[in-house]
Amino acid sequence: MKKSIGSVLLSLFITSTIILTGCSQKPASESGTSSTAQSSDTASATIPSKIESKQLKIMVVRKIGGDDHTAQFLAGAKQEGESLGITVDVFSANGDSAKFHDAIDQALGKDYDGFIISHGDDAATVEDVNKIRAKGIPVVAFDSNPDISKIEGVTLTSQDDEALALLSFKKLIQDHNGKANIVYLWVDGFPPMVNRNREYKVMLEKYPEIKEIERFGVATADTSVQTQNAVAAILAKNPKGTIDAIFATWDAFAIGAQRAVKEAGRNEIKIYGMDVSNADLQAIQEKDSSWVSTAAADPKLIGAVDLRILLKKIAGESTPKYYDVEAASISQDQIKNSSEPVNMENLSNIIPGWGETKAFREPWMDALKEKNSKK
């Protein structure tokens, strides 16, 4: 998706304004569901023959794993599919590239009707998707190699990563009146990280009194532990008063940073993160937690939306080449005002529209859900 920096900033400022006023649903023309379709009577909706004529099987293969975000994403796809009477198999390679590609290769021989590929960041994933499409099987790819978008019949989805970075950075700016020394936690080589870093660089140019004094980032099986150790070392050589905030582009970074700040007794340093999970929400709610905000899209909703897009492809309906799932800002203050502990299940009580979207939800899907519920 090629955009000028100016147009990206303009659209993101508009997007963040909409989100912060509690509007989480895109206009019908952008969501993939027409206003006419939204108002159609479910009872009169015709389920496409390609959907109803057989017991569909979907395969979801995710490269990263072992984290709550992965569990939520896979659950979202599986629950959405099963509510429609569709078999959804899921596999997480836990960061092992060989296992990831082997899972795709094995699934190709098992008569699946569609694939959802998540975090396939390498060139080999592009080859995998080409093999899938050569068999005429539709594909939706989440947070994956952008070259996949060049393959016909594929939709590339993502969180609105630029919006995530913008929302988190704007909170940092507001809290520190546009002047702060910060530690930047980021790692290159992954499409979401590249997108978030692009926005970060733009914001640094716009706010020159935000100074990056240290940075760190790795992507491993123990990212949080390595981040904790690295931030602890950074705090040891930068005494109190020299660091105002930590800007973390991944919740695994924020978790490690929060532990390091707590152990060092440096709660004057505030942490601004991205992504959200039950573990993140628990950390934000800890007493005297330095993690004051995060920006995120609901991972469970991402899985559900990806499944809907894939079903539209199977049905022979039009789907976009790209789709970004809406981002929202979640602050510690909002969470503290809750009358009960906040988790992923009740987060919608404080973030209007969280976990809900009509994007790509066709009337025939509602009819199929109703039909399946009666079995």
Stockholm file with secondary structure:
# STOCKHOLM 1.0

chainA/1-375         MKKSIGSVLLSLFITSTIILTGCSQKPASESGTSSTAQSSDTASATIPSKIESKQLKIMVVRKIGGDDHTAQFLAGAKQEGESLGITVDVFSANGDSAKFHDAIDQALGKDYDGFIISHGDDAATVEDVNKIRAKGIPVVAFDSNPDISKIEGVTLTSQDDEALALLSFKKLIQDHNGKANIVYLWVDGFPPMVNRNREYKVMLEKYPEIKEIERFGVATADTSVQTQNAVAAILAKNPKGTIDAIFATWDAFAIGAQRAVKEAGRNEIKIYGMDVSNADLQAIQEKDSSWVSTAAADPKLIGAVDLRILLKKIAGESTPKYYDVEAASISQDQIKNSSEPVNMENLSNIIPGWGETKAFREPWMDALKEKNSKK
#=GR chainA/1-375 SS CCCCHHHHHHHHHHHHHHHHTTCCCCCHHHHTSCHHHHTSCGGGCCCCHHHHSSCCEEEEEESCCSSHHHHHHHHHHHHHHHHTTCEEEEEECTTCHHHHHHHHHHHTTTTCSEEEEESCCSHHHHHHHHHHHHTTCCEEEESCCGGGGGSTTEEEEEECHHHHHHHHHHHHHHHTTTCEEEEEECCSSSHHHHHHHHHHHHHHHHCTTEEEEEEECCCSTTHHHHHHHHHHHHHHHSCTTSCCEEEESSHHHHHHHHHHHHHHTCTTSEEEEECCCHHHHHHHTSTTCSEEEEEECCHHHHHHHHHHHHHHHHTTCCCCSEEEECCEEEEHHHHHTCSSCCCTTTGGGTSTTTTCCCTTCCHHHHHHHHHHHTC
#=GC SS_cons         CCCCHHHHHHHHHHHHHHHHTTCCCCCHHHHTSCHHHHTSCGGGCCCCHHHHSSCCEEEEEESCCSSHHHHHHHHHHHHHHHHTTCEEEEEECTTCHHHHHHHHHHHTTTTCSEEEEESCCSHHHHHHHHHHHHTTCCEEEESCCGGGGGSTTEEEEEECHHHHHHHHHHHHHHHTTTCEEEEEECCSSSHHHHHHHHHHHHHHHHCTTEEEEEEECCCSTTHHHHHHHHHHHHHHHSCTTSCCEEEESSHHHHHHHHHHHHHHTCTTSEEEEECCCHHHHHHHTSTTCSEEEEEECCHHHHHHHHHHHHHHHHTTCCCCSEEEECCEEEEHHHHHTCSSCCCTTTGGGTSTTTTCCCTTCCHHHHHHHHHHHTC
//
